[in-house]
Amino acid sequence: APPALPRGAPGDGRDPSSLSAPRRSSWSPVAVVVVVVSARSALAHGPIYIPRPGPGSPGGPPSLDVTVQGSRREQCREGALSLLQHLRPHWDPQEVTLQVFTDGITNKLIGCYVGNAMEDVVLVRIYGNKTELLVDRDEEVKSFRVLQAHGCAPQLYCTFNNGLCYEFIQGEALDPKHVCNPAIFRLIARQLAKIHAIHAHNGWIPKSNLWLKMRKYFSLIPTGFADEDLNKRMTAEFESTPLLKEPVTPLKEIIATAGHPVVLGHNDLLCKNIIYNEKQGDVQFIDYEYSGYNYLAYDIGNHFNEFAGVIGLLKCWLIKKLEGFFSRCFIFFYENYVDSVSDVTEKEVEKLFIQVNQFALASHFFWGLWALIQAKYSTIEFDFLGYAIVRFNQYFKMKPEVTALKMPE
């Protein structure tokens, strides 16, 4: 993540010609492996205090009236120590170490710990500038809580005025060396199927907000920039294309959403949002800013877009082979989780393959809009406009191919 992307991160070298996404979220791997123990095992090292939820949020994480200023390290420390008075009152403030993991594309993330072993680390995430335009923070916390309740997320310690605090997960963020490993691929499919199989509460039938959010982003597309060079690039790239006139409705018509299951999805499965624990033989997903109910195949299609970008746009035959393998694994695990075990048929695999490609098209459009908005408001040094151009170019390149796909009889 800027100002210098960490080792192995998507987008190394800031080359917008790669589909590799800029870091949208707050995680970044560091040279040392930070081990954070759960509340249960941490009792051996000293009690972990979690304040009772405040009025109006029964069973939820406490909401602390603290604002952490993130522009200077001294301000970060002062705000973080205010939070730790509630979360770790037995810690001596003089002994607390703060480590800034990344300035992030969207947020700033700080690890707080005592001692050299870093056995108990409290992560403090400070929301980035204008991120309320892109992220529904209430929905993020709701998704976080649901995923935590089902063992699919770390412990959420609290929220505060401009961020939240949570547990650090042990493991290694995925990088290109992992991408084509079938064993890890299978773990990703299993974890995604587990999340997608989480049922909505009280028989409520969920609806996807994909199109609603896309229309919102479309309405926020900048018409100009303060930077004259950006204005010239914007004009040169988009004046002769239908991009800014491309309505969302035709995209909806391309994608056969009728009868397609709506599930709780992560919706931002960058490789760096997938943490692999080799010792335990599992993966966990992190960063839930875009989590929420969405079409099942969108999560997979979006993951493959990011996945392909990490290794430089895989050849079509390899993508199809891997998608077929992933689809077969996903269907198997998903049916196990929903107690509908049966042999996975070729027709099922082909159907999901087509749906994944359709929603991959929607993913390109979605993140292209996102990048244009970031180009206007973000204070991070990253070529968001160049990234938007890449995503939209891929959208228009894929569109005829995806439109030609036909569902099996």
C-alpha positions in Angstrom: 0.0 0.0 0.0 1.3 3.5 -0.8 3.6 5.2 -0.1 5.5 1.9 -0.7 3.6 -1.3 -1.4 4.7 -4.1 1.0 6.5 -7.1 -0.2 4.5 -9.2 -2.6 1.4 -7.0 -2.5 -0.9 -6.7 -5.5 0.2 -3.8 -7.7 3.9 -3.8 -6.8 5.6 -1.0 -8.8 2.2 0.7 -9.1 1.8 -0.5 -12.7 -1.8 0.3 -13.7 -1.5 -2.0 -16.7 -1.9 -4.9 -14.3 -5.4 -5.8 -13.1 -3.9 -6.2 -9.7 -6.0 -4.1 -7.4 -4.6 -1.3 -5.2 -5.0 -2.1 -1.5 -8.6 -1.1 -0.8 -8.4 -2.2 2.8 -6.4 -2.0 5.9 -4.3 -5.1 6.0 -0.7 -5.5 4.9 1.7 -8.3 5.6 4.8 -7.5 7.6 8.2 -9.1 7.8 7.4 -10.7 11.1 4.5 -13.0 11.8 2.3 -11.5 14.4 0.5 -14.0 16.5 -2.6 -12.9 18.2 -4.2 -15.3 20.6 -8.0 -15.6 21.0 -9.7 -14.3 24.1 -9.9 -17.9 25.4 -6.2 -18.7 25.1 -5.1 -15.2 26.0 -6.2 -15.8 29.6 -2.9 -17.5 30.2 -1.2 -14.2 29.5 -3.5 -11.9 31.4 -7.2 -11.0 31.3 -8.7 -9.4 28.2 -11.4 -6.8 29.2 -14.2 -6.3 26.8 -16.6 -3.5 28.0 -20.3 -4.3 28.0 -22.2 -3.1 25.0 -23.7 0.4 25.3 -27.5 1.1 25.3 -29.3 0.3 22.1 -26.8 -2.4 21.0 -27.6 -5.6 22.9 -25.0 -8.2 22.4 -23.0 -6.0 20.0 -19.5 -4.6 20.4 -19.1 -1.5 22.6 -19.1 1.8 20.9 -16.6 4.1 22.5 -16.8 7.9 22.2 -13.2 8.3 21.0 -11.8 9.9 17.9 -8.4 8.9 16.8 -6.6 11.5 14.7 -4.4 9.7 12.1 -2.4 12.5 10.5 0.5 12.4 13.0 2.0 9.6 15.0 1.7 11.4 18.3 -2.1 11.9 17.6 -2.4 8.2 16.7 -0.7 7.2 19.9 -2.9 9.5 22.1 -6.1 8.1 20.5 -5.0 4.5 20.6 -4.1 4.8 24.3 -7.6 6.2 25.0 -9.1 3.0 23.4 -6.7 0.7 25.3 -7.8 2.2 28.6 -11.1 0.4 27.9 -9.8 -2.7 26.1 -6.6 -3.4 28.0 -6.7 -1.5 31.3 -3.9 -3.7 32.8 -1.4 -2.5 30.2 1.1 0.2 31.2 0.7 3.0 28.7 4.5 3.6 28.9 5.1 0.1 27.7 2.7 0.1 24.7 4.3 -0.2 21.3 2.5 1.1 18.2 3.3 -0.3 14.8 1.7 1.3 11.7 1.2 -1.7 9.4 0.1 0.4 6.4 -1.3 3.8 5.5 -3.6 1.9 3.3 -5.6 2.8 0.2 -8.8 3.2 2.3 -7.7 3.2 6.0 -4.8 3.4 8.4 -4.1 0.4 10.5 -2.1 0.4 13.8 -1.1 -2.6 15.9 -0.8 -2.0 19.6 1.0 -4.5 21.9 3.2 -4.8 25.0 6.5 -6.6 25.2 8.6 -8.1 22.4 6.7 -11.3 21.9 3.7 -9.5 20.4 1.4 -12.3 21.8 -1.6 -10.0 22.2 -2.1 -7.3 19.5 -5.0 -5.0 19.3 -5.6 -3.6 15.8 -6.9 -0.1 15.6 -8.3 0.8 12.1 -8.8 4.5 11.4 -11.2 5.1 8.5 -9.8 7.0 5.5 -10.9 10.3 4.0 -14.3 10.3 2.4 -14.7 6.5 2.7 -18.3 7.0 3.8 -19.0 7.6 0.2 -17.9 4.1 -0.7 -18.5 2.0 2.5 -21.6 1.6 4.6 -19.9 1.3 8.0 -23.0 0.1 9.8 -23.3 -2.8 7.3 -19.6 -3.5 7.7 -20.0 -4.0 11.5 -23.1 -6.1 11.0 -21.3 -8.4 8.6 -18.3 -8.5 10.9 -20.5 -9.6 13.8 -22.3 -12.3 11.8 -19.0 -13.7 10.4 -17.5 -13.7 13.9 -20.5 -15.5 15.3 -19.9 -18.3 12.7 -16.2 -18.6 13.3 -15.3 -16.8 10.0 -13.8 -13.6 11.4 -11.6 -12.4 14.2 -13.0 -10.9 17.4 -14.3 -7.4 17.1 -13.4 -5.6 20.3 -15.2 -2.3 19.8 -16.1 0.5 17.4 -15.2 4.2 18.0 -16.1 7.4 16.3 -13.9 7.0 13.2 -12.9 3.3 13.3 -12.9 0.0 15.0 -10.6 -2.3 17.0 -10.3 -6.1 16.4 -8.1 -9.1 16.8 -5.1 -9.9 14.6 -5.1 -13.2 12.7 -2.1 -15.4 12.6 -0.9 -16.4 9.1 0.5 -15.2 5.8 -1.4 -13.1 3.2 -1.5 -14.9 -0.1 0.9 -13.9 -2.9 1.5 -15.2 -6.4 3.4 -18.3 -5.3 0.2 -19.5 -3.7 -2.2 -18.6 -6.5 -2.0 -21.8 -8.6 -1.7 -24.2 -5.7 -4.7 -26.6 -5.9 -4.5 -27.4 -2.2 -4.9 -23.7 -1.3 -7.4 -23.1 -4.0 -9.5 -25.9 -2.4 -9.2 -24.2 1.0 -10.4 -20.9 -0.4 -13.4 -22.6 -2.0 -14.3 -24.3 1.3 -14.1 -21.1 3.3 -16.1 -19.2 0.8 -18.7 -21.9 0.7 -18.9 -21.8 4.5 -19.6 -18.1 4.5 -22.1 -18.3 1.6 -24.0 -21.1 3.5 -24.7 -18.8 6.5 -28.5 -18.4 6.8 -30.2 -15.0 7.1 -31.9 -14.5 10.5 -35.6 -15.3 11.2 -36.4 -16.5 7.7 -35.7 -13.1 6.1 -35.1 -13.4 2.4 -32.0 -11.3 1.6 -31.7 -9.1 -1.5 -28.5 -8.0 -3.3 -27.6 -4.4 -3.1 -25.1 -4.7 -6.0 -27.1 -2.6 -8.5 -28.1 0.0 -5.9 -24.5 0.5 -4.8 -23.4 0.6 -8.5 -25.9 3.3 -9.3 -24.7 5.3 -6.2 -21.1 5.0 -7.4 -22.2 6.0 -10.9 -23.8 9.2 -9.5 -20.5 10.0 -7.8 -18.3 9.8 -10.8 -16.3 13.1 -11.0 -16.8 15.4 -13.9 -13.4 17.0 -13.4 -10.3 17.1 -11.2 -8.3 19.9 -9.6 -5.2 18.4 -11.3 -5.1 19.5 -14.9 -3.1 16.5 -16.0 -5.9 14.2 -14.6 -8.4 16.2 -16.5 -6.5 15.8 -19.8 -6.1 12.0 -19.2 -9.8 11.7 -18.3 -10.8 13.5 -21.5 -8.4 11.5 -23.7 -9.4 8.1 -22.3 -13.2 8.5 -22.0 -14.4 11.2 -24.4 -14.6 8.7 -27.3 -15.9 5.8 -25.3 -19.4 5.0 -24.0 -18.1 4.6 -20.4 -19.8 7.6 -18.8 -23.0 6.9 -20.8 -23.0 3.2 -20.0 -26.1 2.7 -17.8 -26.3 0.0 -15.3 -29.6 -1.5 -16.7 -28.0 -3.2 -19.8 -25.4 -4.8 -17.5 -28.3 -6.2 -15.5 -29.8 -7.6 -18.7 -26.6 -9.5 -19.5 -26.5 -11.2 -16.2 -29.1 -13.9 -15.5 -29.9 -13.1 -11.9 -33.4 -14.7 -11.9 -33.3 -17.5 -9.4 -29.6 -16.9 -8.6 -29.0 -17.3 -4.9 -28.3 -14.2 -2.8 -25.9 -15.0 0.0 -23.7 -13.3 2.6 -20.6 -12.5 0.6 -17.1 -11.0 1.2 -17.2 -9.1 -2.1 -13.5 -8.1 -2.0 -11.4 -11.2 -2.1 -8.1 -9.8 -3.1 -5.3 -12.3 -2.5 -4.0 -10.1 0.3 -7.4 -10.4 2.0 -6.9 -14.1 2.3 -4.7 -15.3 5.2 -3.2 -18.7 4.9 -2.1 -20.6 8.0 0.1 -23.4 6.8 0.4 -25.0 10.3 -3.4 -25.3 10.7 -4.0 -26.0 7.1 -6.7 -23.4 6.6 -7.5 -19.9 5.3 -9.3 -17.0 6.7 -10.7 -13.9 5.0 -10.1 -10.5 6.4 -11.5 -6.9 5.8 -15.2 -6.8 5.6 -15.8 -3.3 4.3 -17.7 -4.5 1.2 -19.2 -7.5 2.8 -23.0 -8.0 2.6 -25.7 -9.9 0.8 -24.9 -10.3 -2.9 -25.2 -12.8 -5.7 -23.3 -16.0 -5.0 -21.3 -16.0 -8.3 -20.2 -12.3 -7.8 -17.9 -13.3 -5.0 -16.2 -15.9 -7.1 -16.1 -13.8 -10.3 -14.6 -10.9 -8.3 -12.0 -13.2 -6.7 -10.9 -14.4 -10.2 -10.5 -10.9 -11.5 -8.2 -10.1 -8.6 -6.6 -13.5 -8.8 -5.8 -13.1 -12.6 -4.3 -9.7 -11.9 -1.8 -11.0 -9.4 -0.1 -13.1 -12.0 -0.6 -10.9 -15.0 -3.8 -12.0 -16.6 -3.6 -15.7 -16.9 -4.2 -17.3 -20.3 -7.8 -18.0 -21.0 -7.4 -21.7 -21.1 -5.7 -21.7 -17.7 -8.4 -19.5 -16.2 -11.1 -21.8 -17.5 -9.3 -24.8 -16.1 -8.9 -23.2 -12.7 -12.4 -21.8 -12.6 -13.7 -25.3 -13.4 -11.7 -26.8 -10.6 -12.8 -24.0 -8.2 -16.4 -24.3 -9.2 -16.4 -28.1 -8.6 -14.8 -27.7 -5.2 -17.1 -24.8 -4.3 -20.3 -26.7 -5.2 -19.1 -29.8 -3.3 -18.4 -27.8 -0.1 -21.5 -25.6 -0.4 -23.8 -28.6 -0.7 -22.1 -30.1 2.3 -22.7 -27.0 4.3 -26.4 -26.7 3.3 -26.9 -30.5 3.9 -27.6 -31.3 0.3 -24.8 -33.6 -0.6 -24.7 -35.1 -4.1 -22.3 -35.7 -6.9 -21.2 -32.5 -8.7 -22.4 -32.7 -12.3 -20.7 -31.2 -15.3 -23.8 -29.2 -16.0 -23.6 -27.6 -12.5 -19.9 -26.7 -13.1 -20.6 -25.2 -16.5 -23.6 -23.2 -15.2 -21.6 -21.8 -12.4 -18.7 -21.1 -14.7 -20.9 -18.9 -16.9 -22.4 -17.1 -14.0 -19.0 -16.4 -12.6 -17.9 -14.9 -15.9 -21.0 -12.8 -16.0 -20.5 -11.4 -12.6 -16.8 -10.9 -13.3 -17.9 -8.4 -15.9 -20.0 -6.6 -13.2 -17.0 -6.7 -10.9 -14.8 -4.8 -13.5 -17.5 -2.2 -13.9 -17.9 -1.8 -10.1 -14.3 -1.3 -9.2 -13.8 0.9 -12.2 -16.4 3.3 -10.8 -14.8 2.9 -7.3 -11.4 3.9 -8.7 -12.8 7.0 -10.4 -14.2 8.2 -7.1 -11.0 7.5 -5.3 -9.1 9.4 -8.0 -11.2 12.4 -7.0 -11.1 12.1 -3.2 -8.2 9.9 -2.1 -5.1 11.6 -0.6 -3.0 8.4 -1.2 -0.3 8.5 -3.9 -1.7 5.9 -6.3 -2.7 6.1 -10.0 -6.4 5.5 -9.4 -7.4 6.9 -12.8 -5.0 4.5 -14.5 -6.4 1.6 -12.5 -10.0 2.7 -13.5 -8.9 2.8 -17.2 -7.6 -0.8 -16.9 -10.8 -2.1 -15.3 -13.1 -0.4 -17.8 -10.9 -1.6 -20.7 -11.2 -5.1 -19.5 -15.0 -4.6 -19.0 -15.4 -3.6 -22.7 -13.1 -6.4 -23.9 -14.9 -9.1 -22.0 -18.5 -7.8 -22.7 -18.9 -9.4 -26.2 -17.5 -12.7 -25.0 -19.7 -12.9 -21.9 -22.7 -11.8 -23.8 -22.2 -14.8 -26.1 -22.2 -17.3 -23.3 -25.2 -19.6 -23.2 -26.5 -21.5 -20.2 -26.5 -25.3 -20.7 -29.9 -26.9 -21.5 
